[in-house]
Amino acid sequence: MRLFGAIAIVVFGTLLLAASAHVRIPFIPVPATLQSLTIALIAAAFGARLGVATVMLYIVEGLSGLPVFTNGAGLAYVFSPTFGFILGWLPMAFIIGAAADRGLSRHMMLMLAIMIIGDAVSFGFGYAWLVALSGGASWIDEANVLGSAFDIAVKPFIVWDLLKLALAAVTVAGFWEFLRRRMG
């Protein structure tokens, strides 16, 4: 029953991730979605092991052709400018989930700081992937690849992600406070 429960939790998490992928504000080449919020919530709720397993299954689903990614699916998605961010969710889920496993998700400000660190790691993966794939892309200034990639893939999302992570930290800490009061 434990295995079945873990599988059900992971599949439920991938459904949440897929739904959050399709709530988007279009930017070129990287759209803004609710996925970082969802990753933070999943990792804080599921812990490191199931959080990472959820992201891994989500990646497998998308690469196998299921329409779970924001802009398409299939093995060719590996060459998408957004795939680096998706890979970055693995360490993000681990960082946040490991903190939650240690009981830190009950502390809103500490959890927010940990979520920001996890998100920064995800941004690092996404930024590096975008730079690696930027050769000849119309949206990259070839004279300033690093700067233009940062301006496109990181800068526009900083405030948006901080707001989403703050919401995630408040939600998780609020949930623990609710449980504490309900349980007496």
Backbone hydrogen bonds in HBPLUS format (Angstrom, degrees):
<---DONOR---> <-ACCEPTOR-->    atom                        ^
c    i                          cat <-CA-CA->   ^        H-A-AA   ^      H-
h    n   atom  resd res      DA  || num        DHA   H-A  angle D-A-AA Bond
n    s   type  num  typ     dist DA aas  dist angle  dist       angle   num
A0005-GLY N   A0001-MET O   2.88 MM   4  6.05 159.0  1.93 149.6 155.5     1
A0006-ALA N   A0002-ARG O   2.93 MM   4  6.17 157.2  1.98 149.6 155.4     2
A0007-ILE N   A0003-LEU O   2.90 MM   4  6.14 162.2  1.93 154.8 159.6     3
A0008-ALA N   A0004-PHE O   2.91 MM   4  6.11 160.6  1.95 149.4 154.9     4
A0009-ILE N   A0005-GLY O   2.98 MM   4  6.19 154.6  2.05 145.9 152.6     5
A0010-VAL N   A0006-ALA O   2.98 MM   4  6.21 163.6  2.01 151.7 155.7     6
A0011-VAL N   A0007-ILE O   2.92 MM   4  6.12 168.2  1.93 156.7 159.8     7
A0012-PHE N   A0008-ALA O   2.93 MM   4  6.03 159.6  1.97 145.1 151.3     8
A0013-GLY N   A0009-ILE O   2.91 MM   4  6.16 152.4  1.99 145.6 153.6     9
A0014-THR N   A0010-VAL O   2.97 MM   4  6.35 149.2  2.06 148.3 156.5    10
A0015-LEU N   A0011-VAL O   3.02 MM   4  6.34 148.0  2.13 147.4 156.3    11
A0016-LEU N   A0012-PHE O   3.04 MM   4  6.40 153.6  2.11 148.7 155.6    12
A0017-LEU N   A0013-GLY O   2.92 MM   4  6.20 158.1  1.96 148.2 154.5    13
A0018-ALA N   A0014-THR O   2.86 MM   4  6.02 160.2  1.90 146.3 151.6    14
A0019-ALA N   A0015-LEU O   2.98 MM   4  6.17 160.6  2.02 146.7 151.8    15
A0020-SER N   A0016-LEU O   2.90 MM   4  6.11 158.6  1.95 148.7 155.0    16
A0021-ALA N   A0017-LEU O   2.95 MM   4  6.14 131.9  2.19 142.1 154.7    17
A0021-ALA N   A0018-ALA O   3.25 MM   3  5.12 133.1  2.48  92.1 104.6    18
A0022-HIS N   A0019-ALA O   3.17 MM   3  5.54 144.6  2.30 105.4 114.7    19
A0023-VAL N   A0020-SER O   3.41 MM   3  5.27 166.5  2.43  98.5 102.1    20
A0034-LEU N   A0020-SER O   3.39 MM  14  4.98 160.2  2.43 145.7 140.9    21
A0025-ILE N   A0032-ALA O   2.65 MM   7  4.98 155.5  1.71 148.0 156.6    22
A0032-ALA N   A0025-ILE O   2.85 MM   7  4.98 162.7  1.88 159.0 153.4    23
A0038-THR N   A0034-LEU O   3.03 MM   4  6.30 157.7  2.08 148.8 155.7    24
A0039-ILE N   A0035-GLN O   2.75 MM   4  5.98 161.8  1.78 156.6 160.8    25
A0040-ALA N   A0036-SER O   3.01 MM   4  6.10 164.0  2.04 143.3 147.7    26
A0041-LEU N   A0037-LEU O   2.98 MM   4  6.24 160.5  2.02 150.0 155.4    27
A0042-ILE N   A0038-THR O   2.82 MM   4  5.95 166.8  1.83 154.5 158.7    28
A0043-ALA N   A0039-ILE O   2.86 MM   4  5.96 172.4  1.87 155.7 158.1    29
A0044-ALA N   A0040-ALA O   3.00 MM   4  6.06 159.9  2.04 143.7 149.8    30
A0045-ALA N   A0041-LEU O   2.89 MM   4  5.97 149.2  1.99 145.3 154.0    31
A0046-PHE N   A0042-ILE O   2.66 MM   4  5.61 166.1  1.68 159.1 163.4    32
A0047-GLY N   A0043-ALA O   2.89 MM   4  5.15 146.9  2.01 131.0 138.6    33
A0051-GLY N   A0047-GLY O   2.84 MM   4  5.59 142.5  1.98 142.7 154.9    34
A0052-VAL N   A0048-ALA O   2.90 MM   4  5.89 170.0  1.91 151.0 153.4    35
A0053-ALA N   A0049-ARG O   3.04 MM   4  6.15 157.1  2.09 140.9 148.2    36
A0054-THR N   A0050-LEU O   2.87 MM   4  5.93 146.7  1.98 137.9 146.0    37
A0055-VAL N   A0051-GLY O   3.16 MM   4  6.50 160.0  2.20 147.8 151.9    38
A0056-MET N   A0052-VAL O   2.86 MM   4  6.10 162.1  1.89 154.6 160.3    39
A0057-LEU N   A0053-ALA O   2.91 MM   4  6.08 164.0  1.94 148.8 152.6    40
A0058-TYR N   A0054-THR O   2.94 MM   4  6.11 157.9  1.99 147.7 154.4    41
A0059-ILE N   A0055-VAL O   2.93 MM   4  6.20 157.5  1.99 151.1 156.3    42
A0060-VAL N   A0056-MET O   2.99 MM   4  6.28 162.9  2.02 151.6 156.2    43
A0061-GLU N   A0057-LEU O   2.79 MM   4  6.03 160.4  1.83 153.8 159.5    44
A0062-GLY N   A0058-TYR O   2.97 MM   4  6.23 165.6  1.99 151.8 155.0    45
A0063-LEU N   A0059-ILE O   2.88 MM   4  6.07 168.6  1.90 157.4 160.7    46
A0064-SER N   A0060-VAL O   2.91 MM   4  5.93 136.6  2.10 142.6 153.5    47
A0066-LEU N   A0061-GLU O   3.04 MM   5  5.48 146.1  2.16 162.1 152.2    48
A0065-GLY N   A0062-GLY O   3.10 MM   3  5.32 159.3  2.14 105.9 112.0    49
A0074-GLY N   A0062-GLY O   2.77 MM  12  6.01 179.4  1.77 154.4 154.6    50
A0068-VAL N   A0066-LEU O   2.78 MM   2  5.67 139.4  1.94 108.2  96.1    51
A0077-TYR N   A0074-GLY O   3.00 MM   3  5.70 160.5  2.03 119.2 125.4    52
A0078-VAL N   A0075-LEU O   3.12 MM   3  5.96 170.1  2.13 122.9 125.9    53
A0079-PHE N   A0076-ALA O   2.96 MM   3  5.75 159.2  2.01 121.4 126.5    54
A0080-SER N   A0077-TYR O   2.91 MM   3  4.95 161.8  1.94 111.9 114.0    55
A0083-PHE N   A0080-SER O   3.24 MM   3  5.49 159.8  2.28 109.8 115.6    56
A0085-PHE N   A0082-THR O   3.10 MM   3  5.56 131.1  2.35 109.4 121.0    57
A0086-ILE N   A0082-THR O   3.39 MM   4  6.81 154.4  2.46 147.1 154.0    58
A0087-LEU N   A0083-PHE O   2.95 MM   4  6.33 158.1  2.00 154.0 159.6    59
A0088-GLY N   A0084-GLY O   2.91 MM   4  6.08 145.9  2.02 138.1 148.3    60
A0089-TRP N   A0086-ILE O   3.13 MM   3  5.30 149.3  2.22 100.5 109.8    61
A0090-LEU N   A0087-LEU O   3.11 MM   3  5.80 157.6  2.16 115.9 121.9    62
A0092-MET N   A0088-GLY O   3.19 MM   4  6.31 155.6  2.25 142.8 150.1    63
A0093-ALA N   A0089-TRP O   2.79 MM   4  5.78 161.5  1.82 143.1 147.4    64
A0094-PHE N   A0090-LEU O   3.03 MM   4  6.28 152.5  2.11 144.9 153.1    65
A0095-ILE N   A0091-PRO O   2.83 MM   4  5.99 168.3  1.85 154.8 156.8    66
A0096-ILE N   A0092-MET O   3.05 MM   4  6.20 177.4  2.05 156.5 157.3    67
A0097-GLY N   A0093-ALA O   2.81 MM   4  5.61 153.6  1.87 138.3 147.5    68
A0098-ALA N   A0094-PHE O   2.76 MM   4  5.72 157.1  1.81 147.6 153.4    69
A0099-ALA N   A0095-ILE O   3.22 MM   4  6.40 154.5  2.29 140.6 146.9    70
A0100-ALA N   A0096-ILE O   2.95 MM   4  6.25 156.0  2.00 148.2 155.5    71
A0101-ASP N   A0097-GLY O   2.80 MM   4  6.04 151.3  1.88 147.2 155.5    72
A0102-ARG N   A0099-ALA O   3.08 MM   3  5.19 135.9  2.28  97.3 109.7    73
A0104-LEU N   A0099-ALA O   3.04 MM   5  5.41 156.6  2.10 152.8 145.6    74
A0103-GLY N   A0100-ALA O   2.89 MM   3  5.03 160.9  1.93 112.5 115.3    75
A0107-HIS N   A0104-LEU O   3.11 MM   3  5.67 166.3  2.13 117.8 122.1    76
A0111-MET N   A0107-HIS O   2.81 MM   4  5.90 162.6  1.84 163.6 169.6    77
A0112-LEU N   A0108-MET O   2.83 MM   4  6.04 153.7  1.90 150.1 158.0    78
A0113-ALA N   A0109-MET O   3.02 MM   4  6.26 160.1  2.06 145.0 149.6    79
A0114-ILE N   A0110-LEU O   3.00 MM   4  6.29 158.2  2.05 148.3 154.2    80
A0115-MET N   A0111-MET O   2.79 MM   4  6.00 156.2  1.85 150.5 157.6    81
A0116-ILE N   A0112-LEU O   2.88 MM   4  6.12 152.7  1.95 150.3 157.7    82
A0117-ILE N   A0113-ALA O   3.02 MM   4  6.32 155.2  2.08 146.0 152.5    83
A0118-GLY N   A0114-ILE O   2.94 MM   4  6.23 164.4  1.97 151.7 155.7    84
A0119-ASP N   A0115-MET O   2.85 MM   4  6.04 156.9  1.91 147.7 154.3    85
A0120-ALA N   A0116-ILE O   2.83 MM   4  6.01 151.4  1.91 146.6 154.6    86
A0121-VAL N   A0117-ILE O   3.05 MM   4  6.36 151.8  2.13 149.5 156.4    87
A0122-SER N   A0118-GLY O   3.07 MM   4  6.39 155.0  2.13 143.3 150.3    88
A0123-PHE N   A0119-ASP O   2.82 MM   4  6.15 156.8  1.87 151.0 157.4    89
A0124-GLY N   A0120-ALA O   2.90 MM   4  6.16 148.5  2.00 142.0 150.8    90
A0125-PHE N   A0121-VAL O   3.05 MM   4  6.44 155.2  2.11 151.6 156.7    91
A0126-GLY N   A0122-SER O   2.93 MM   4  6.22 168.8  1.94 155.1 158.2    92
A0127-TYR N   A0123-PHE O   2.75 MM   4  5.83 164.5  1.77 155.0 159.1    93
A0128-ALA N   A0124-GLY O   2.99 MM   4  6.05 167.5  2.01 146.3 150.2    94
A0129-TRP N   A0125-PHE O   2.92 MM   4  6.08 160.1  1.96 151.7 157.5    95
A0130-LEU N   A0126-GLY O   2.93 MM   4  6.08 160.0  1.97 147.0 152.6    96
A0131-VAL N   A0127-TYR O   2.93 MM   4  6.18 162.1  1.96 155.2 159.7    97
A0132-ALA N   A0128-ALA O   2.94 MM   4  6.13 158.6  1.99 146.3 152.4    98
A0133-LEU N   A0129-TRP O   3.01 MM   4  6.26 141.7  2.16 145.3 155.3    99
A0134-SER N   A0131-VAL O   3.24 MM   3  5.05 162.5  2.27 102.4 107.5   100
A0137-ALA N   A0134-SER O   2.94 MM   3  5.34 171.8  1.95 136.6 137.5   101
A0140-ILE N   A0137-ALA O   3.24 MM   3  5.61 168.0  2.26 115.0 116.9   102
A0144-ASN N   A0141-ASP O   2.85 MM   3  5.36 149.9  1.95 116.0 125.4   103
A0148-SER N   A0144-ASN O   2.88 MM   4  5.97 168.0  1.90 158.8 162.9   104
A0149-ALA N   A0145-VAL O   2.89 MM   4  5.90 155.0  1.95 148.0 155.3   105
A0150-PHE N   A0146-LEU O   3.04 MM   4  6.18 154.4  2.11 141.4 148.3   106
A0151-ASP N   A0147-GLY O   2.91 MM   4  6.14 158.6  1.95 147.1 153.4   107
A0152-ILE N   A0148-SER O   3.00 MM   4  6.12 138.1  2.18 139.2 149.3   108
A0153-ALA N   A0149-ALA O   2.78 MM   4  5.75 169.3  1.79 155.0 158.6   109
A0154-VAL N   A0150-PHE O   3.01 MM   4  5.09 152.3  2.08 133.4 137.6   110
A0155-LYS N   A0150-PHE O   2.96 MM   5  6.10 163.3  1.99 156.5 162.0   111
A0157-PHE N   A0154-VAL O   2.94 MM   3  5.56 150.0  2.03 122.8 132.2   112
A0158-ILE N   A0155-LYS O   3.46 MM   3  5.63 161.9  2.50 108.6 113.0   113
A0161-ASP N   A0157-PHE O   2.79 MM   4  5.82 162.9  1.82 153.6 158.0   114
A0162-LEU N   A0158-ILE O   2.94 MM   4  6.15 157.1  1.99 149.8 156.8   115
A0163-LEU N   A0159-VAL O   2.98 MM   4  6.25 156.8  2.03 153.6 159.1   116
A0164-LYS N   A0160-TRP O   3.08 MM   4  6.38 158.2  2.13 145.5 151.6   117
A0165-LEU N   A0161-ASP O   2.80 MM   4  5.98 162.6  1.83 155.7 160.3   118
A0166-ALA N   A0162-LEU O   2.89 MM   4  6.02 151.8  1.97 143.1 151.1   119
A0167-LEU N   A0163-LEU O   3.00 MM   4  6.24 157.8  2.05 146.4 152.2   120
A0168-ALA N   A0164-LYS O   2.92 MM   4  6.22 153.2  1.99 144.5 152.3   121
A0169-ALA N   A0165-LEU O   2.85 MM   4  6.08 163.4  1.88 152.2 155.9   122
A0170-VAL N   A0166-ALA O   2.92 MM   4  6.09 163.7  1.95 152.3 156.7   123
A0171-THR N   A0167-LEU O   2.89 MM   4  5.99 158.7  1.94 146.5 153.1   124
A0172-VAL N   A0168-ALA O   2.92 MM   4  6.10 168.8  1.93 155.4 157.7   125
A0173-ALA N   A0169-ALA O   2.97 MM   4  6.02 169.9  1.98 149.7 152.9   126
A0174-GLY N   A0170-VAL O   2.77 MM   4  5.67 151.8  1.85 141.5 150.9   127
A0175-PHE N   A0171-THR O   2.86 MM   4  5.99 147.7  1.96 142.7 151.3   128
A0176-TRP N   A0172-VAL O   3.08 MM   4  6.43 159.3  2.12 150.6 155.1   129
A0177-GLU N   A0173-ALA O   2.95 MM   4  6.23 156.4  2.01 147.6 154.5   130
A0178-PHE N   A0174-GLY O   2.84 MM   4  6.03 156.3  1.90 146.8 153.5   131
A0179-LEU N   A0175-PHE O   2.92 MM   4  6.22 162.6  1.95 152.4 156.6   132
A0180-ARG N   A0176-TRP O   2.87 MM   4  6.08 158.2  1.92 147.7 154.1   133
A0181-ARG N   A0177-GLU O   3.00 MM   4  6.24 159.0  2.04 150.4 154.9   134
A0182-ARG N   A0178-PHE O   2.90 MM   4  6.11 156.5  1.95 151.0 158.3   135
A0183-MET N   A0179-LEU O   2.84 MM   4  5.87 158.7  1.88 153.4 158.4   136
